[in-house]
Amino acid sequence: MKYLAKPIRRPYFKTNLFSILVLSLCLAQSAEAATVSASAVIDWSTFKITAIDIGNGLPTLTWSNQYDNSQVNNGYYNNAYDSAANWSSGTSTTESLSTSTYSRSASSATSINQINANAALNGSFPYQSLSASSSSQRSGSFTVQGSGLLIFEANYSLMGDLGASSNASASSNASFNLSYYNGGNSGSVNQNVNRYLSTGSGAVTENDILSVALVFKDGWSGSFSANTSASVYGYDYGTGGGGSVPLPGAFWLFGSVLAGAASLRSANTMRRMRPFAEVAR
């Protein structure tokens, strides 16, 4: 008769095991969080203009105007902009958004020492997309006395990192643009350095020199600009690749109900089987 007791214990064991599995599933979440960042910097403390005589005397330039501007864009409508009519005042823009699960930020600035742009996403944002971008520019117009080659150069650095995010991109950019005007004639040259990261790309850190040059003749006009930009984008499909993915509240409730039902079922099973167990003894 002792074997009659085995079926009594099995239902109880199975239902309680089921409860444990359900609760474990409810508690299981991905702990991974998205960290996406990008930045671009032109080191203005290293900026210089070199004049080279090509046989007609050493050229010099006189600035007629100078402008700075910086701007940020967090999403489609959250924008900020700042400008200055010279290179000494500087500009600064910052926008950020923080919630209980993620943060989004962008900033840009111009100063005596730097022209920079930054953007970053951090946290978890299941089933939605986030983006942030920024840019800054220093520009001016000038006239040239004498004839010769003018070289504009400065150091720059770019950075981009997707962290462990599986659905993200980051872009950083630095550029120089130089143009001349002579009546109906014109010409331009530029150097543009861009580093774009997409899913699967490793982190990037780059340091080098931006340099542009043109031959100017006496009385010609010119324009110059130095630019930086940074942008990030991320989308979390709920797989854990773009950040931690909290399970929906309905799933937690459903799991709790299942666990409770399993416990009640096991208790009812024991009560119903108790008379048979006593007879078996």
N, C-alpha and C positions, 0 to 999 in steps of 0.2 A: 504493500500500500504506500510505501514511502515515495514511489515514483510518481504518484498522483500529485505530489506537491510541486514537481518541477514545472508543469504548465502554469501553475499559479504565480511563480516567481518570474517567468520569462516575460509576460506582458508588462509587468511592473518595470522590469529592467529596460525593455525596449522603449517604453514611453518616456521614462526618465532620460534615457540616452538621447532620444529625439529632442527633448526639451533642452538639453545641454547643447546639442548641435544647433538648434534654432537660435538660442541666445548667443552662441559664439558667432554665428553668421551676422546677427544684428550688431554685434560689437565690432566686427571686422570692418576697418576702413583703411584706405591708403594714407600713409603718413607723409607722402611726398608733396612738396610745395614748389610752385613755380617761382623761379628767380630769373628774370630776363632784364638785361641792362645794356646800355650803349652810351658812349661818350666820344666827343671830338674836341680837341683843344689845339689852338694855334698859340704858341708861346710868343707873345708880342714883344717881350723883352729881348728876343733874339732878332727881331725884324730889322732889316737894313736894306738900303738902296745903294748899289754900287754903280758908279759911272765909269765907263771905259771910253777913252779917246780912240776914235777910228780914223784920225787924220784931219779932223776939222775942229779941234779944240775939245776940251772936257765939257760935256753937257751938265747943266744944272736944271732943277725943276722948282717951280713955285706953286704951292697948293692954292687953288682958288676956292675950294670948299671941302669939307669933310663931314661924313655922316656915320653914325652908329645906329644899329637897331637890333633888337632881340625879341623873340616871340616864342610862345609855347602853345601846344594844342593837346589837351587831354580829352580824347573823344571828339565828337563833332561840334559841340557848342561851347566847350569850356576853354576859352582862349584868353591870352594876355599878351600885351604888346608894349614895348618901351623904345624910345628913340632919343637921340641926342645929336645936336648940330656941330659937334666937334669930337675929337678923339680923346679928350682928357676927362670929360664928365663921366663917361661910362654908362652902361645900361644894365638892367637886371630884371628878369621875369621868372616867376616861379608859380606853378600850379600843382596841387596835390589833392588826392582823395583817399581817405582811409575808411575801411569798414571793419567789422569784427573778423573778417576772413582774408582780406587782401588790401594792398595799398598800390596806388598808381601815382607816379610823379614825373614831372618834367621841369627843367630849368635851363636858362641860357643867360649869358652875360657878356659884356665887353668891358674892358678896363685897360689901364695903362700896361698891365702885364699879360693879359690873356684875352682870347676870344674863345668862348666855350659853349657847348651844348650837351645836355644830359637827359636821359630818359630811362625809366625803370618800372617794372611790374614785380610785385612780390606777394605771394600768398596763394590762396586757392579760390577759384572762381568757376565751379562746375557748370557746364552747359551754357557758357556765355563767352563773349570775346571782349578783350580789353586792348586799348592802344594808347600810346603817348608819344609825342614828338616835340622837338624844339629846334630852333635855328638862331644863329646870330651872324651879323655881317658888319664889317667895317669897310667903308668905301670913300672915295674922294676923286676930285678932278684937279688937273694941273696943267700948266703950260711949261714948255721946255725952252731954255736959252742955250744956244750952242748946238752942236750935233754930235751924236755918239750913241753908244749902247747903254741902256739902263737896265739893271738887274734887280729885281725885287725878290727877297727870300726871307724865310723864317722857319723855325722848327715846328713840327706838329706831332701830335700823338692821337691814335685811334684805339678804342677799346670796344669789344663786344663779347657778351657771354649769355648763353641760353640756359646755363645751369643744367638741371635734369629735365627740363621741359621738353615734351615730345611734339607739341603743336605750337611752335613759336618762331618768330623771326626778329632779327635786330640789324640795324644799319647805322653806320657812322661814316661821316663824310667831311673832308677838308679840301678847300680849293682856293686857288689864286686866279684872278682874271685881269688881264692888262690889255688896253686898247689905245690906239692913236687915231687922231682925226686931222686931216689936212685938206681943207676945202672939200672937194667931192671925193677924196680918197680916204680910206680907212683900213685898218687891219687890227687883228686881235690875236692873242695867244692865251691859253689857260692850262693849268695843271689841276686835275681833279683826281683825288684819291678817295675811293669808296670801298668799304669792307661790309659785305652783306652776309649774314649768317641765317641759315634755315635749319630745319629739323635735321639733326645728325651732325651739324657743324661743331667743331671744337671752339673753345674760347680764343679770341684774337687780341693781341696787344702789339701795336706797331708804333715805332718812333722813327721819323725821318725828316727830310727838309723839303719844303715847297719852294719852287724857284721858277720864275718866268722872266723873260727878257725880250725887249724890242729895240730896234734902232729908231731914234727920234732925230729930227732935224730942227734947226732953229725956228722957233715960232709955232711949232706943232702943239696941239693939245692932246691930252691923254686922260684916261680914267683907270682906276685900279680898285679892286675889291678883294677882300679876304673873307671866306665864308666857312662856317661849321654847321653841321646838322646831325641830329641823332634821333632815331625812332625805334620803337619796340612794338611788337604785336604778339598776342597770345590768345589761343582758344582752347578751352578745356572740354573735351568730348565726354568727360566723366569716366575716363579709363584710368585715371591716376597719373597720366603722363603730363598733364598741364598743371597739376596741383593736387592736393588732397581732395577727395571727393566724398563729402558727407552723404550718407544714405538718406533718402527722403524720409520725412517724419512718418508718412503712412506706412513705410516699410517697418520702422521701429514698432509702430502700433500693431501691425499685422503679426510681427514676430512675437510680441508680448502675448497677444491673444492665442497664438498657436502654442506657446509654451504653457500658458495657463490651462488651455484645453487639454493638453497632454497630461498635465499634472492631475486635473480633475478626472480624466479618463482612467488614469492608473489607480486613483483612489477608489473610484466606483468599481473597477475590476476587482480590487482586493475585497471590497465589501461583499460583492456578489459571489465570489469564490470561497469566502470564509466558511459557509455551511458545509460545502463539499469537502473542504479540508478537514473540518471537525469530524465528519462521518468517516473520512479516510483514516483518521487516527484510530 
